[in-house]
Amino acid sequence: MSKGLFKISPGFEDVMPAEYKELVTNGPYGRDLGISDLGTFKELIEEHPLCAGCAEALALRLILASLPNPEDTVIVGSTGCSSLLFPQVAVQNIHSLFGNQNAVATGLKRALRLRFPDKVKDVAVIAGDGATVDIGLDMVMQSWFRRELITTIMLDNEVYANTGGQESGMSPQGAVLNMAPLGKKFPKVNLPEIAREAGCAYVATISPALPRRLGKVVRRAILVAREIGPSYVQIFCPCPTNFKWPSAQVLQKIRDRQKEGIFKVREYVSPEAEAYLARLEVVKQHDEEQ
């Protein structure tokens, strides 16, 4: 689906929807675009059925705007709130069974490397905290142990949001939820540190309240997973519905959590990944000077 290949047959010009035509003529395929370019091109998602104020929806919009090569990217999702978004996404995507997302992504990445040995094909997992840290943790960690070249992005809304409000491994200690009326008894799982110890070459925590940094993090994570090793990005986006936040205050609530130290922006880059990213930056600067 690169811009050079993705075009409308002249015989269908009169019947294709206007939005589809705009995606072909002014979409991000084959172009070097990012967060700062939002509003100047046809985005890969523009509508969604999630709750008002849902930070996951904004996070996915920013993720899609940050993909280095959306035309050569496949997203693997899992059951959860985010699974409602993917029918509206103009990127190749697969819905896996609950928790199987990293196993599916592993097989897909290996198959793409065999089928297209001379072309970069990025595979990114986008799943919630339930699918990542609870139900799917075994397959997530095994993909890291094996150093599979995939990016795992967790949308951390801190609860099983679309099934009634059950606590997850990422729910904060003491959180009172619809199905945890006495409050959660245990602290959040420190998955970024687990990812680092399990072999991820790039690990970062971020929130949609920091859009430019989120874009940079996603881009770096996907680039590292092309050559160096698995990468993990944890995006802090608590559920306003289950935590009873006013929809217009969600981003400010997230900023407040950061100021209070409840949520921390962190980044780990292995020496190999750091050297690789530095080389890519040199190549980019050289190309821009030509």
C-alpha positions as CSV (number, residue, x, y, z in Angstrom):
1,M,0.0,0.0,0.0
2,S,2.9,2.4,-0.6
3,K,1.8,5.6,-2.5
4,G,3.4,4.3,-5.7
5,L,1.3,1.2,-5.6
6,F,-1.9,2.3,-3.9
7,K,-4.0,4.1,-6.5
8,I,-7.6,4.0,-7.8
9,S,-8.3,2.4,-11.1
10,P,-9.6,5.0,-13.6
11,G,-12.7,3.0,-14.1
12,F,-13.7,3.4,-10.5
13,E,-13.0,7.1,-10.0
14,D,-16.6,8.0,-10.3
15,V,-17.9,5.6,-7.7
16,M,-15.2,5.7,-5.0
17,P,-16.1,7.7,-1.8
18,A,-14.5,11.1,-1.5
19,E,-12.8,10.2,1.7
20,Y,-11.2,7.1,0.1
21,K,-9.9,9.3,-2.8
22,E,-8.5,11.7,-0.3
23,L,-6.7,8.9,1.5
24,V,-5.0,8.0,-1.7
25,T,-4.1,11.5,-2.8
26,N,-3.3,13.1,0.6
27,G,-2.7,10.2,3.0
28,P,0.6,9.5,4.8
29,Y,1.6,6.5,2.6
30,G,5.1,6.9,1.3
31,R,5.6,10.3,2.9
32,D,7.8,11.4,5.8
33,L,5.2,12.8,8.2
34,G,4.7,12.9,11.9
35,I,2.9,14.5,14.9
36,S,3.8,18.0,13.9
37,D,2.2,17.4,10.5
38,L,-1.3,16.6,11.9
39,G,-3.9,18.6,10.2
40,T,-2.1,18.7,6.9
41,F,-2.9,15.2,5.6
42,K,-5.7,12.7,5.6
43,E,-5.3,10.7,8.8
44,L,-5.4,7.0,9.2
45,I,-8.2,7.2,11.7
46,E,-10.8,10.0,12.1
47,E,-13.8,8.5,13.8
48,H,-14.2,6.0,16.7
49,P,-16.9,4.5,18.9
50,L,-15.1,4.9,22.3
51,C,-16.3,6.9,25.3
52,A,-16.1,10.7,25.4
53,G,-12.7,11.7,26.7
54,C,-11.1,8.3,26.1
55,A,-7.3,8.8,26.1
56,E,-6.9,5.5,24.2
57,A,-8.5,7.1,21.1
58,L,-6.1,10.0,21.2
59,A,-3.2,7.7,21.8
60,L,-4.0,5.6,18.8
61,R,-4.4,8.7,16.6
62,L,-0.9,9.8,17.7
63,I,0.5,6.3,17.2
64,L,-0.8,6.1,13.6
65,A,0.6,9.5,12.8
66,S,4.0,8.4,14.1
67,L,4.4,5.2,12.1
68,P,7.6,5.4,10.0
69,N,6.0,3.5,7.1
70,P,2.3,3.0,7.6
71,E,2.0,1.5,4.1
72,D,4.3,-1.4,5.2
73,T,3.0,-1.8,8.8
74,V,0.7,-4.5,10.2
75,I,-0.9,-3.9,13.6
76,V,-1.9,-6.9,15.7
77,G,-4.7,-6.1,18.3
78,S,-6.5,-8.0,21.0
79,T,-9.8,-8.0,22.8
80,G,-10.5,-4.8,24.7
81,C,-11.6,-1.3,24.2
82,S,-8.9,-0.8,21.5
83,S,-10.4,-3.6,19.4
84,L,-13.4,-1.3,18.7
85,L,-11.0,1.2,17.0
86,F,-9.4,-1.0,14.4
87,P,-12.4,-1.3,12.0
88,Q,-11.9,2.5,11.5
89,V,-8.1,2.3,10.9
90,A,-6.6,2.5,7.4
91,V,-3.7,0.3,8.2
92,Q,-3.4,-3.5,7.8
93,N,-4.5,-5.0,11.1
94,I,-5.3,-8.3,12.6
95,H,-7.5,-9.1,15.7
96,S,-6.1,-11.9,17.7
97,L,-7.7,-14.0,20.5
98,F,-7.5,-12.4,23.9
99,G,-3.9,-12.5,25.0
100,N,-2.5,-14.2,21.9
101,Q,-1.4,-10.9,20.2
102,N,2.4,-11.4,20.6
103,A,2.2,-15.0,19.4
104,V,0.3,-13.9,16.3
105,A,2.7,-11.0,15.8
106,T,5.7,-13.3,16.0
107,G,4.4,-15.7,13.3
108,L,3.4,-12.8,11.1
109,K,6.8,-11.0,11.4
110,R,8.6,-14.2,10.6
111,A,6.4,-14.9,7.6
112,L,6.8,-11.4,6.3
113,R,10.6,-11.6,6.5
114,L,10.5,-14.8,4.5
115,R,8.0,-13.4,1.9
116,F,9.7,-10.0,1.6
117,P,13.4,-10.5,2.4
118,D,14.4,-7.3,0.8
119,K,11.7,-5.0,2.2
120,V,11.0,-3.6,5.6
121,K,7.7,-4.8,7.1
122,D,7.0,-3.5,10.6
123,V,4.7,-5.4,13.0
124,A,3.4,-3.6,16.0
125,V,1.2,-5.0,18.8
126,I,-1.3,-2.6,20.2
127,A,-3.3,-4.0,23.2
128,G,-4.7,-3.1,26.6
129,D,-3.3,-3.8,30.0
130,G,-5.6,-6.9,30.5
131,A,-4.4,-8.5,27.3
132,T,-0.7,-7.6,27.9
133,V,0.0,-7.9,31.6
134,D,-2.7,-10.4,32.7
135,I,-4.1,-12.8,30.1
136,G,-1.3,-12.6,27.6
137,L,1.8,-12.0,29.7
138,D,3.2,-15.5,29.0
139,M,3.2,-14.9,25.3
140,V,4.4,-11.3,25.6
141,M,7.4,-12.4,27.7
142,Q,8.2,-15.4,25.5
143,S,8.4,-13.1,22.4
144,W,10.8,-10.9,24.4
145,F,12.9,-13.8,25.5
146,R,13.3,-15.0,21.9
147,R,14.2,-11.4,20.8
148,E,11.4,-11.3,18.2
149,L,11.6,-8.2,16.1
150,I,8.2,-6.7,17.0
151,T,7.1,-3.6,18.9
152,T,4.6,-4.1,21.8
153,I,2.5,-1.1,22.7
154,M,0.3,-1.3,25.8
155,L,-2.6,1.1,26.2
156,D,-2.6,1.2,30.0
157,N,-6.1,2.3,31.0
158,E,-5.6,0.6,34.4
159,V,-8.7,-1.5,34.3
160,Y,-10.8,-4.0,32.4
161,A,-12.8,-1.1,31.0
162,N,-15.2,-2.7,28.6
163,T,-16.4,-5.6,30.8
164,G,-17.6,-3.8,33.9
165,G,-14.6,-2.4,35.6
166,Q,-12.6,-5.4,36.9
167,E,-9.2,-4.6,38.4
168,S,-6.1,-5.6,36.3
169,G,-2.5,-6.0,37.1
170,M,-2.1,-2.4,36.1
171,S,-4.8,-1.0,38.3
172,P,-3.2,1.2,41.0
173,Q,-3.1,0.0,44.5
174,G,-6.2,1.1,46.5
175,A,-8.2,1.8,43.4
176,V,-12.0,1.4,44.0
177,L,-13.7,0.0,40.9
178,N,-17.1,-1.3,40.0
179,M,-15.9,-4.9,40.6
180,A,-13.2,-4.0,43.2
181,P,-15.4,-2.2,45.8
182,L,-12.9,-2.6,48.6
183,G,-10.0,-1.3,46.6
184,K,-7.2,-3.2,44.9
185,K,-4.8,-4.8,47.4
186,F,-1.6,-4.9,45.3
187,P,0.6,-2.3,43.5
188,K,0.8,-2.0,39.7
189,V,3.0,-4.5,37.8
190,N,6.3,-2.8,36.9
191,L,6.2,-4.1,33.3
192,P,8.7,-1.6,31.9
193,E,11.4,-3.1,34.2
194,I,10.3,-6.6,33.3
195,A,10.5,-5.8,29.6
196,R,14.1,-4.5,30.1
197,E,15.2,-7.6,32.0
198,A,13.4,-9.8,29.5
199,G,15.5,-8.5,26.6
200,C,13.7,-5.5,25.1
201,A,16.2,-3.2,23.4
202,Y,14.0,-0.2,23.8
203,V,11.5,0.5,26.6
204,A,9.6,3.7,27.2
205,T,6.6,5.0,29.2
206,I,4.6,8.0,27.9
207,S,1.1,9.5,27.8
208,P,-1.0,11.2,25.2
209,A,-0.7,14.4,27.2
210,L,2.8,14.6,25.7
211,P,2.0,14.2,22.0
212,R,5.3,15.1,20.4
213,R,7.3,12.9,22.8
214,L,4.8,10.1,22.2
215,G,5.4,10.4,18.5
216,K,9.2,10.3,19.0
217,V,8.9,7.2,21.3
218,V,6.7,5.2,18.9
219,R,9.0,6.0,16.0
220,R,12.1,5.0,17.9
221,A,10.5,1.8,19.2
222,I,9.5,0.6,15.7
223,L,12.9,1.5,14.2
224,V,14.7,-0.4,16.9
225,A,12.5,-3.5,16.3
226,R,13.5,-3.6,12.7
227,E,17.1,-4.6,13.4
228,I,18.1,-4.7,17.0
229,G,15.5,-6.4,19.1
230,P,12.0,-6.2,20.6
231,S,10.7,-2.9,21.9
232,Y,8.0,-2.0,24.4
233,V,6.0,1.2,24.9
234,Q,3.6,1.7,27.8
235,I,1.1,4.5,27.2
236,F,-0.6,5.8,30.3
237,C,-4.3,6.5,29.5
238,P,-6.6,5.8,32.5
239,C,-10.2,5.1,31.8
240,P,-12.4,8.2,32.5
241,T,-15.6,6.1,32.6
242,N,-14.5,3.7,35.3
243,F,-12.5,6.3,37.3
244,K,-15.3,8.8,37.0
245,W,-13.3,11.5,35.4
246,P,-15.1,14.3,33.5
247,S,-14.3,13.8,29.8
248,A,-13.0,17.3,29.4
249,Q,-10.5,16.9,32.2
250,V,-8.8,13.7,31.2
251,L,-5.6,15.1,29.8
252,Q,-5.2,17.5,32.8
253,K,-5.8,14.6,35.1
254,I,-3.0,12.7,33.4
255,R,-0.7,15.7,33.7
256,D,-1.5,15.9,37.4
257,R,-0.6,12.3,37.8
258,Q,2.8,13.0,36.3
259,K,3.4,16.0,38.5
260,E,2.5,13.9,41.6
261,G,5.0,11.2,40.5
262,I,2.2,8.6,40.1
263,F,3.1,8.3,36.4
264,K,6.7,8.8,35.3
265,V,8.1,9.3,31.8
266,R,10.9,6.9,31.3
267,E,13.1,5.7,28.4
268,Y,15.6,2.9,28.2
269,V,17.7,2.4,25.1
270,S,20.2,-0.5,25.0
271,P,23.8,0.4,23.8
272,E,23.2,-1.4,20.5
273,A,19.8,0.4,19.9
274,E,21.4,3.7,20.8
275,A,24.2,3.2,18.3
276,Y,21.7,2.1,15.6
277,L,19.4,5.1,16.1
278,A,22.4,7.4,15.9
279,R,23.4,5.9,12.6
280,L,19.9,6.4,11.3
281,E,20.0,10.0,12.3
282,V,23.3,10.5,10.5
283,V,21.8,9.0,7.3
284,K,18.7,11.2,7.6
285,Q,20.8,14.3,8.0
286,H,22.9,13.4,5.0
287,D,19.9,12.8,2.9
288,E,18.4,16.1,3.9
289,E,21.6,17.9,2.9
290,Q,21.6,16.4,-0.6
